[in-house]
Each structure stands twice: as C-alpha cells, then as structure tokens.
Amino acid sequence: MIRIENLTKSFTSKTGKGLKKETVTVNAVNSVSFECKPGRIFSLLGPNGAGKTTTLRMIAGIIKPTSGTAVVDNIAIAKGNNEVKKRIGFLTGSTGLYERLNPDETLDFIGKIYQLPIKEYQERKEYLFEKLGINEFRKKRLGQMSTGMKQKVSIARTLIHDPEVLIFDEPTSGLDVITADSIIDLIRESKDNNKTVIFSSHIMSEVDLLCDDLAIISKGSIIYNDSFETFKKEMTAPNLTQEFINRVKQA
Amino acid sequence: MRDLLIIVKKELTELLRDKKTIINSIVLPTLLIPILMFGGFKVSKMIQESNQQKTIKIGLLNAPEDFKQLVAKDTLHEVTIFEENQDFKSLINSGDIQTALVFSSDWSTKMDSLETSEVLVHRNGTKDNINSRVSKLLDAYSDKLKTNRIATLNIPVEKMNPMVQTFVEVSEQKELIGKRIGGFIPYIFILTMWGGCLLAAIDLVTGEKERKTIETTLSLPVSKFSVLMGKAIVASILGFVPALLNLIGLIVGLNFIEGIPDNFKMALTEMLNPQSIVMILLLLIPFSLFLSGLIIALVAGATSFKEAQSKASPIIILIIIPLVMALMPGIEFTWSTVFIPVLNIGLGVKEIMAGTVNIAMYIAMLVSLIAFAVAAIYFSYKKFSDESAILS
C-alpha cells in the first residue's frame, strides 16, 4: 500500500546575469495526497510537466520531498529510504538499462544488490525471461537491442525482486502491440498477486483496460482523485481522452 | 562494503567493454614510454646520421690556401670561391650557398705578424647542422694556427696550458640521473593518469546521465555514497592502471630496446628498484582518488559528454604548472613544497628515484595526499547528492 499526504517538492534555482542573481523557488509538486491499495491498479494521469515524474521519484526514494509524508508498505520514506526501495519496482522513461551488459548480467547485478537468495533469484529470472520472451537474446548486449527488447528487459529488471509496490510510468511507450500486450498481461498478473500498482500512461485505451483508481495531476496539484468507476460515471465528454483534456483545461 | 564491491565490479565490467577505455587506459599507456624511448633514440640517431651525410654549400672570400685545403678534405663540402664581396644574405636565402666565410683582406699579413684577424661568418641561425659543422671547421683551423704560432715562438706546450681541470663526481650516477630525469617520469604518468580518470569519471557520471541509467542506479537500495564511491574507485583504478602500465612499459623498454646508452640504462634500472616503485605507487593511489573525486564533482551537473569535458579540461593547467615547476632548477622537495599536490609528487618522485628522499617528508606527503583525496571525495559526494544537478 502507498499513502501520500501533503507531499510537496520545491526546486530552487538561481537566475540572472553577473552579480545580480535571484533565487527562484518553484513547487513542482504541491501538497499532493492520495492512496493506492494492494490488489488495485492506481492510474496517475497528467500532461507533460504536471509533476507526475517528480511525485513518482519521491515515492521511489530517488528524491527527497520538501515536506509531507509518503508511506510505502508501512515504511515512511523519510525513515527508511533503502527499505522502501527494496519494496518498490520502479520503471519510467528515464530508467534506462546498462547498454554494455547483457540481460543476464543486468539481472545478476540487480539480484545481488537486492540480496536475493540464489535459488529464488534464478527461478524468478527464468520465469520472467520465459514470460517476456527474453531467452533468445539474453546474451546480447543491451546497446545492440531494439526498443521493444530493451523494454522487456526493463520490465524483468523491475519485477525481479517480486516487489510489493510497482510503479510503471508509460511502460508500453514505443512498443508494438504484441510486446505491449505481454507487458499489460504482467501488470494484470501483479494486481492478481495483490501487489500495489501505480500505472501512468498517455494511452487512454490502456488506462481503460487496467485502471481501478484514478488521480489526475495538473500544475503540481491533484485535480481529481477517485475510483475509475466514479470517473466514468461522471464523464461528460464522449471519450476518456476528451474528458481528461477538459478536466485539465478547467483546472 | 558488499554493495560497494558489487557496484565497482559492474562499473568496471561496463567500462572495460568500451573500446575507448581499452585504448586510452591500457593500450596507449603500455606502449607510450617504449615508443617514446625507442622512437626518441632511433630518431635522434637517424637525424644525426643523416645530418652527417648532408652536403654543405660554403662560400669563401679571401680564404687562405691552407683553409681551402682543410675545407676540401671533406668531400661533402661544396665550395664556391668568390673573388669579390657579394650580397651573401641574398645568396644564402636563395639557396646558392648555405653559409659564407669572409676572411679579412689582410689575413696573411696579420697572420704573419702574429696578430688577430677577423672571419665574418654569414649564416642562418636556425640551421643548426650547418652552423655546428662550420664552427667545428673554424675551431680546427684556429687550433692549427695556434699550434703553428706556439711552434714558431718556440714556447713549450705546457706553458700555454697553466691549468687542467679534472672533475671528481661525488654523487652516485643514480642520484645524478635521478635528479635530472626523475622529473620527467611523473610528468608522463600523471598526465596519463589524468587522462584515464577524466574519461572514466565522465563516462560513469555524465555517460550514465546520457544513457539514462543514473535514475535506474539511484532507484536501487544502495546509498548514494556507495554509488559515488563505486564510481570514484573505478575512475581512480582507470587512472592508476595507466600510470602503472607506464612504469611497466619503462622497465620493459629498458630491458628490450637496443640503442639506449649503457650508463643511462644502468642508472635507470637501479633507480627503478622494488622499493622506489612501491613508494611511487603508494603516492599514486590517493592521488588518483583525489583526481577522480575532483573530476566527478566538476562534471556532476553536466548533461553531455562535451559539456563535461569543457568543465573538467581546464584543470589540466593546474596539473601542468606544478609539474613544470618541479622540473625547474632551484625548486626542491622541502617542508614548504611537501604539502602542495602535484608539485610534491613531481619533486618527491625525483628524490625517490635519486635515492635521497627524506622518509619523514615522504610520509607527510602521503598523508597530505590522503587528506586531499578525502576532501575531493567529500566534495564530489556533496555535488552527487544535489538532486537537480544529478537528475538534470
């Protein structure tokens, strides 16, 4: 489970030329609160620059919040940064793979960092490689792979330690329908296994397919937060995309 | 510690799969000194031989007969006898002659009356080979004239040589050569060390940002300090190894390259004994960590390889200036220079190689280098922890 309360992140930058410099503070995320429950898929939607990635980075312990709290699997991120990280599988557009390693070496490195028991790790790796069709290129360097192949390995990297909480930011971006389908299938499987899943995408058909709960973030603040069922009931636009656009524009 | 080792192993594996790293950190440093030594000796020998084979076009005016015969003895001289004064500058510039020797018109009279006369040498100061060979010719002729005069005046030769200088060398050959060439050794391996650290640190920090893997690494349950230390250690290994390979290349070169003067070879072999090698390498460990920490701190905010290079490259000036100072006469390894990074290595290595290093000063230098390394790592950790810089 993830519980976020009044999470805020401010960035300070210096502007101006020469000696006349001014310090400007911008709130990238402003007092955001929401809750993601186990066994449900929570969709965090928002236009580019809305504060989505910053929020997800704070939950994953990559950056520290300026104020507010986030509790992941009963551990406050302020208290146990590495303990939180152990419980999270984090995949975004900016979590690339080590291009000079192959999938086997990449997962070996990740497995060692997570201190997974060898037998359990091997079984999990073989399962994921089989499920995602990685076996045929498991010895090929990642730098020589297509986007689809890399994304499959990224998914395996995210799931190798069987985390309680999964964060997927546009996991199917740039993939063909078959690869995208196998990833959607894995996300569903995670939900069935009672994992807490945060899923973010610009592809509304995928949101429609997977989402249980929904939050829309715009200009650093949450403008909608409820179940997806309620959202659909309240829709005034003919489709999800239009409804999303209307709500962001009205905010 | 466990996490640190896993990160070091992974970073090393990645870097050693990059051709650029292999060439810059392993192949080039190993071959650099043997190539410089072999090439240096071969090329200077070849130049010397080829210079001796070159014809010199000499113009003579008013030259006495015995000088003409002396010039003619060397078949490589192409002599032009002038009967009257010429525009020798134009003749030399056009290449008709390369030098002109103009004897005074009353040369024979002056010589007969045992007076001093003048030879005007028209020459291009940049043509070293021609000028040195002509000088030798004139010196030989002058010596001949002196001997003739001494004989004419019937003076015993010893009366013309009131003093003979004999030098008794009290320093060992090792000390002499160590002080003279010891400064060049750190010059070479500190520069290769800098190159190795720079490439590795940029690849490990800015390269990770460019390849979008920094966020992947930071999402793992390891402390930022372990990640930073892993990178700093690997960058310093990639700086230390080229310096080590430089030394190995030097030792191998000394044993297998022909044409190195024996006294030079013996002194250098004696200087590079296990004790001095260990002492030099011990200095290089904290120094490579210091360089890595400094470079990581400088490039932490860079978003591209090019930007990182432009941020870190000016530091080379801070390395070259002390190294050049270490080569200057009068700058010694003292308690006032022992704490200045780079300069202390340049001077210290000279003393180590000459076998005259003061152990207390050596320990002080080592401790100061460790302190600088710790400070650089702390500084780089501060920069690496800056979220907006590292995730930009």
Interface residues (C-beta under 8 A of the other chain):
Chain A: F11 S13 R57 A60 G61 I62 I63 K64 N82 E83 K85 K86 I88 F90 T92 G93 S94 T95 G96 L97 Y98 E99 R100 L101 E105 F109 I110 K112 I113 Y114 R141 R157
Chain B: D3 I6 K10 T13 E14 R17 D18 R211 K212 T213 E215 T216 L218 S219 L220 P221 V222 S223 E387 S388 L391
